């Protein structure tokens, strides 16, 4: 989730034991903050406990002129979070990638998203991870362009939209 004004806020997490009463996880600037905006867009059970995906940087993931990077956070208990270290070749790769959805499946975890290029059709990024901490970006398929906004287990294995 995004906390703060659009374009320059920090990511934030809330927890609930019943779905009615929510508590915000204490803010840790080294985990949820940084220059420009950080946004958590999805969370799933997997890896060390929970894995969240989103983006870091730019004025927002929707701005295809911004310098965004996909980003991942992990937590054992939903309260204590860590930021997966940035790897330029996995989370940036020259475009403006954002991780929109993550699910348990495949080799451990699979994430999908969008990669906005200002002057060309957007790549459709897919990432995999055996543990939620180590990530690999699947090689781009030039025949597939656009965004995958959601991924889940089902059908013959995984289904993405």
Buried (B, 14 or more C-beta within 10 A) or exposed (E): BBBEEEBEBBBBBEEEEEEEEEEEBEEEEEBBBBEBBBBBBBBBEBBEEBBBBBBBBBBBBBBBEBEBBBBBBBBEEBEEBBBBEBBEEBBBBEBBBBBBBBBBBBEBBBBBBBBBBEEEEBBBBBBBBEBBBEBBBBEBEEEEBEBBBEBBEEEEEBEBE
